[in-house]
């Protein structure tokens, strides 16, 4: 009998080319939930992140704080509509890897700090039942606060993966994980089979030093076409 295991996948730049957050922001502007100035502000924060002046958790908090007090329904709809921008950008190799693991009996899990409803759309489209994602607290239909929100980023990605393994009684050493950036390093360190996908410099350095496999994925395909191949 095969040993049960998890295959953990990051979403942005790992399962698909591009950012669910960027697509979400564009749709929020188009739907009038936020103004263009807010979207440009997020772009500025992203530039500061690349310079190492702030981290992605700070960007997440600052971005979502702009939505506090707004109705959640149009935000959710914008997020789901934004999925149309990214659903044609799945890496064919990523989907094939996911399918191979599923065929071997693995539990598939998406662990991502991307917009919650976008991640859930990806999970629905690929038939994934386990997700670790986050969103603000909602009260009376309004985005209320960020109190107690756990963001699956950096060390917290490892925490979420550990929790899923504990729930199923699975040894992390039997598991696989796929990620592209330094925020995935702790999750990759947890498992017995880490894979760096199109890694950015920080992850590439770690992967090369530790002898982790490095995959170069480029071809994209519609997810159903890739699954049916």
matplotlib code that plots the C-alpha trace (Angstrom):
import matplotlib.pyplot as plt

x = [0.0, 1.3, 2.3, -0.2, 1.4, 0.7, 1.8, 1.8, 1.7, 2.3, 0.0, 1.4, 4.4, 4.4, 1.1, 0.5, 2.4, 1.7, 0.0, -3.6, -3.2, -2.5, -5.4, -7.6, -6.4, -7.2, -10.7, -11.3, -10.5, -12.7, -15.6, -15.2, -14.4, -11.1, -9.7, -6.7, -4.7, -5.1, -3.9, -0.9, -0.2, 0.0, 2.4, 4.6, 4.6, 5.6, 8.5, 9.6, 9.3, 11.7, 14.1, 13.9, 12.3, 9.0, 7.9, 4.9, 3.0, 3.1, 1.9, -1.0, -2.0, -1.7, -3.7, -6.5, -6.7, -7.8, -10.9, -12.0, -15.5, -16.4, -19.1, -17.6, -19.9, -18.5, -15.0, -15.7, -17.3, -14.3, -12.0, -13.9, -14.1, -10.3, -9.8, -10.7, -7.4, -5.3, -7.0, -5.3, -1.9, -1.5, 1.9, 1.3, 4.1, 2.5, -0.8, 0.8, 2.7, -0.5, -2.2, 0.6, 0.6, -3.2, -2.9, -0.5, -3.0, -1.6, -3.6, -3.1, -3.0, -2.7, -0.9, -1.0, -1.2, -3.0, -6.5, -8.7, -11.4, -8.9, -7.1, -10.5, -11.3, -8.0, -8.7, -12.2, -11.0, -8.2, -10.3, -8.2, -9.9, -7.2, -6.4, -4.5, -5.4, -6.6, -8.9, -10.1, -12.8, -16.3, -19.1, -22.6, -21.5, -18.6, -14.9, -14.3, -10.8, -7.5, -7.5, -6.2, -5.7, -2.9, -1.3, 0.2, 3.5, 7.0, 7.2, 3.4, 3.4, 5.3, 2.8, -0.2, 1.6, 2.4, -1.2, -2.5, 0.0, -1.0, -4.7, -4.1, -1.3, 1.1, 4.9, 6.1, 9.2, 7.0, 5.5, 6.4, 6.3, 6.6, 7.4, 9.2, 10.3, 11.9, 8.5, 8.3, 11.6, 10.3, 7.6, 10.1, 12.4, 9.6, 9.1, 11.2, 10.8, 11.2, 11.0, 12.1, 10.0, 11.5, 13.1, 13.9, 17.4, 16.9, 15.3, 17.7, 20.7, 19.2, 18.1, 21.5, 23.3, 21.0, 20.7, 17.0, 15.6, 15.1, 12.4, 12.0, 8.4, 7.3, 4.5, 1.0, -2.2, -5.9, -6.2, -8.8, -6.7, -3.6, -5.5, -7.0, -3.7]
y = [0.0, 3.4, 5.7, 8.7, 12.1, 15.7, 17.6, 21.3, 23.9, 27.7, 29.5, 32.7, 32.1, 28.4, 26.9, 29.8, 32.6, 35.9, 37.2, 36.6, 39.8, 42.0, 40.6, 41.2, 44.8, 45.6, 44.2, 46.1, 49.3, 48.4, 47.6, 50.8, 49.2, 51.1, 54.0, 54.0, 55.8, 52.8, 50.4, 52.6, 52.7, 48.9, 49.1, 51.5, 49.0, 46.2, 48.3, 48.9, 45.1, 44.5, 46.9, 45.0, 47.9, 46.1, 42.5, 40.8, 40.6, 44.3, 44.7, 42.3, 44.2, 47.6, 46.5, 44.8, 47.7, 49.8, 47.6, 47.8, 49.1, 48.2, 45.6, 42.2, 41.0, 43.3, 42.4, 38.7, 39.1, 41.2, 38.4, 35.7, 37.8, 38.4, 34.7, 34.9, 36.9, 34.1, 30.9, 30.8, 31.1, 27.8, 26.2, 23.0, 21.3, 22.4, 20.9, 17.7, 17.5, 18.0, 15.3, 12.8, 13.3, 12.9, 9.7, 8.3, 8.9, 12.2, 14.8, 18.1, 21.4, 25.0, 27.2, 30.9, 34.4, 35.4, 36.8, 34.1, 33.9, 33.7, 30.8, 29.1, 29.5, 27.9, 25.0, 24.6, 24.5, 22.0, 19.8, 20.6, 20.0, 21.4, 25.1, 27.3, 30.9, 33.9, 36.9, 39.7, 39.3, 40.1, 41.4, 42.3, 41.9, 44.4, 43.9, 44.5, 43.9, 41.9, 40.8, 37.3, 36.7, 34.2, 34.9, 31.8, 33.5, 32.6, 30.6, 30.5, 28.4, 25.8, 26.0, 25.5, 22.5, 21.0, 21.4, 19.6, 16.8, 16.5, 16.3, 13.3, 11.7, 12.2, 12.4, 15.6, 13.7, 11.7, 14.9, 17.1, 20.9, 23.3, 27.0, 29.9, 32.4, 33.0, 33.0, 29.3, 28.3, 27.2, 25.1, 23.5, 22.8, 20.9, 18.2, 15.3, 16.3, 20.1, 21.5, 25.0, 26.2, 29.1, 30.2, 33.8, 34.5, 34.0, 30.6, 29.6, 30.2, 28.0, 25.3, 25.1, 24.9, 22.1, 20.2, 20.7, 20.0, 23.2, 23.1, 25.6, 25.8, 28.1, 26.6, 27.6, 25.8, 25.9, 23.8, 21.3, 20.8, 20.1, 17.7, 15.8, 15.2]
z = [0.0, -0.9, 1.9, 2.1, 1.6, 0.7, -2.3, -1.3, -4.1, -3.9, -6.4, -7.8, -10.1, -9.2, -10.4, -12.7, -14.5, -12.9, -9.7, -8.6, -6.5, -9.5, -11.4, -8.3, -7.9, -11.6, -11.2, -7.9, -9.8, -12.8, -10.5, -8.5, -5.2, -5.0, -6.9, -9.3, -6.6, -4.3, -6.9, -7.7, -4.0, -3.9, -6.8, -4.8, -1.9, -4.3, -5.4, -1.8, -1.3, -4.1, -2.5, 0.7, 2.6, 3.5, 3.4, 1.7, 5.1, 5.4, 1.8, 2.6, 5.7, 4.0, 1.0, 2.9, 5.3, 2.4, 2.1, 5.8, 6.0, 2.4, 1.5, 1.0, -1.8, -4.6, -3.4, -3.7, -7.1, -8.3, -7.1, -8.9, -12.1, -11.8, -12.1, -15.8, -16.1, -14.7, -15.6, -19.0, -17.3, -15.6, -16.1, -18.0, -16.1, -12.8, -13.6, -14.9, -11.6, -9.6, -11.6, -11.2, -7.4, -7.4, -9.4, -6.9, -4.1, -2.7, -0.9, -2.9, -0.9, -2.1, 0.4, -0.6, 0.7, -2.5, -2.5, -0.8, -3.4, -6.2, -4.5, -3.9, -7.6, -8.5, -6.1, -7.5, -11.1, -10.4, -8.1, -5.0, -1.6, 0.8, 0.9, 3.3, 2.6, 4.5, 4.4, 6.7, 9.3, 8.0, 10.1, 8.9, 5.3, 5.7, 5.8, 9.5, 10.8, 10.5, 14.1, 14.5, 10.8, 10.0, 6.7, 4.9, 4.1, 5.0, 8.3, 8.4, 5.2, 7.1, 10.0, 7.8, 6.1, 9.5, 10.6, 7.5, 8.0, 11.7, 10.8, 8.5, 10.5, 7.7, 8.0, 6.3, 5.2, 2.8, 1.3, -1.7, -1.9, -4.8, -4.5, -6.3, -3.8, -0.4, 1.2, 0.4, 1.9, 5.3, 3.6, 1.4, 4.3, 6.1, 3.4, 2.2, -1.5, -2.0, -5.6, -6.5, -9.5, -11.6, -8.4, -7.7, -6.5, -2.7, -3.2, -6.0, -3.8, -1.1, -3.5, -5.1, -1.8, -0.5, -3.7, -4.2, -7.6, -9.7, -12.3, -15.2, -16.2, -19.0, -21.3, -20.2, -21.0, -20.1, -17.0, -18.4, -21.5, -19.4, -17.1, -19.9, -21.7]

ax = plt.figure().add_subplot(projection="3d")
ax.plot(x, y, z, "-o")
ax.set_aspect("equal")
plt.show()
